[in-house]
Amino acid sequence: MTTENSRLWTKRNWVQHSQLMLDSYQTYLGEELIDRSGSEEQQAQRLFEAPLVVVSHDKRPDPILNYGNSVALELWEMEVKTFCETPSRLTAEPVHRDERKRLLQRTTTNGYVDDYSGIRISSSGKRFFIAKAIVWNLIDFKNNYRGQAATFTEWKFLEEGE
């Protein structure tokens, strides 16, 4: 883990955003994404270091990524600063962007989707297939829509031509 990424969970905005993701996940899925014991900072660290991918984007019409835990940053081969400046559509190849758009619309309508599979691409062009992803809306304590988040534990890098 790079210096830029280490102890990221101690920053107040990341702690608050971690709580937003965890609370929204619990609301929609009826279970906890991670162990919620301890302080909010401890939960943010646990989420950042969890052995699963957790990402989110904001609510703009062309959403920008605003969270990636350590596994996500490694998978997409980015530092947090670059990751959090990236339009989320760029995590999919152009040919897969319409499918991604339909997924996000289905999530917006239903609150969450727990059966997503698809192809994504890293910053260096490595393609990978993700399976059984969960995507959910982020809703704050005032019931305001704040974006969407996703998590998954299953992915496989694809060979050229796959």
N, C-alpha and C positions, 0 to 999 in steps of 0.2 A: 504494500500500500504506500502510495507516495505521501510526501509531507503535506501536500495540498489536501489530500483526502483524509489524512489521519485526524482524529478528533473532530471531524466535521459535525458530528452529532451534538457537540457542545454549543454550537451556534444557536441562538434563541429561535431564529426563523426556521431552522431545520428541526428543532425540537417541536415547535408548534405545528409544522407541516407533518411531522411524523405522527403526532396526536390526531390531526385531521384524517390522515390515511387510516390509522388504526381504528379510530372511532367510526368512520364511515364503513370500513370493512365489517366491523361488528354489527352495525345497524343493518346492512344489507344481507350479510351471510349468516348472522346469528351465532357466530363463533369468533374467537380471537385469531388473528393472523400469527401472532407471536405471544409469548408469555408477557403479560402486562404487569407483573409485579415490579416493585421498586419505583423509583422516581421517574418523571417524564424524561429526564436526561438519560437514565439507564435504559428506558424503553427505546429511545431514539438510537442509542448505541447498539442495542440488541437487534433492532430493525436494520441498521446500516450493516452490521456484521452477519446477519442471518444467512444461512446456506441456501438461499433462494433468491430469485430476481424480484426486485420491487422497483417500479418506475412510476412516475406520474407526469402529467402535463397540465398546463393551466387551461383556462376556459376561453381563450381567444378563438376567433373563427379558424385561424391556422395555428393550433396550439403549439406552445414551446415547452419542451421538457423542463421540469422544475425539480425533479428528484430522481436520483438513481443511487441505489445502495452499492456496496462494494462489488457484489457479484455482477450487477448490471453494468457498472463502469468497466469492469474487466471484460465482460462479454462484448460490449460495444466498442471496446478499446479506446476509451476517452477519459480524460481528466474531468473532474466535476465541473469546472468552469466552462469547458467546451460543451459538455453534455447539456448543461443548463442554459445554453444559448442555441440549442439545436431544435428546429421545428420537428415535432414528433413524427410527421409524415416521412421524414428522411430516414427513419429507422426501417422503412420498407422500401423495396425497389419500386420504381415507377409502375411496373406491371402489376404489382400487388397493392397499390394504393387505393384503388376503388374498393377492394375487399376490406381493407383496413377501415376505410370510411364507413362502410356498411356496419362493421363491428362497432364502431364508436356510436353510430346512430342507434343501433340496437341496445347498446348499454345505456345511452341517454334515456331511451324509452322505458326500458325494463328495470333500471337501477343497477343491474349487474348482469354479467354473462359469465358462466362458469364452464364453458365448453369450447373455448377458442383454440384453434390450431392455425398456424400460418408460417410463412417464411419472412424472416427479417435479415437485415444486413448490417454488418459492423462498419465502423468508420474507415477501415482499410479494405472493405469490399468482401469480407468473409461472409458467406451466406449461411444461415442456420434456420432449422425448422424448430418451432416451439409447439408444444402440445399441452393440452389441458390448462391453458391459461385462464385466469380469473381476471376480469376487468370490472371495475365498479366506479360509480360516481362518487365524487368527493362533495359532501354537503357539510357546511359548518353548523355551529350550534344555533344559528339564527335561520337555519334551513335554506341558506344561500348556496347555489351551485358554484363550486370552485374549480372544477376540472374532473379528471379521471385518473385512476391509478390501475396498475396491473401487476400481477404476480404469477410466476410459474417456476417449476422446479425441473421441468423436462425440456431439454433442447439437444439438438444434434447438428453438428456442422455438416454441411453438404459438400459433396465433391462437385467439381465443375460438370455442368450438364444435368445435374439433379434438379 
